[in-house]
């Protein structure tokens, strides 16, 4: 399987740093480790200041089909990118101890996934829940990865300064067969004057916008199923 560096950003959605953001993604906090991926073993004793590399399975089995649907978009989106988020759930037992705080740092990884157009305003990608390989990265015990969810980033043309529209669906919603819809003001497309690279995460409830904006919204909906369903 082709490996890519986890793109991370601390997006407005749950426990994630999303896609190049997200703002897709964001810079890591001191208490969070973002891992790159590779086919080589992680160096648990790295002495050069570099973070260990997260390993992925060559042949993951738990495929999930992610579908992104846009409704009433204000214009075309030349940039439509996806990401799958994975988090270590036992960092207290296996993670690097921050010498300043004495606590274990959170470990997270984001894997780019290709959202391909499959119709007008519809995009599809395949991700794998079991992509990450549990390993001992710091010599403190095996880190256990868990799939956390998936997200998308959209930009009008990809030009610098354009608004970054983001959406995310967490693993629990996927397991329960739910979808996740975000509502965005069309006025923020393609950019917000005076606010370059504005990160627009939208709102789950259209009624949370003032009445003047409610008639000028568009939506992005994410849903996922086991591949083949």
Secondary structure, DSSP 8 states (H G I E B T S, - for coil): -----------SSTT--EEEETEEE----TTEEE--EESS---TT--SS----EEB-TT---EEEEEEEEES-SS--SEEEEEEEEEES-HHHHS-B-TTT-SB-EEEEEEEE--EEEETTEEEEEEETT-B--B-SSSSS-B-EEEEEEEEEEESS--TT--EEEEEEEHHHHHTT--EEEEEEGGGSS-BTTBTT-EE--BS-GGGS-HHHHTTEEEEEEEEEETT-
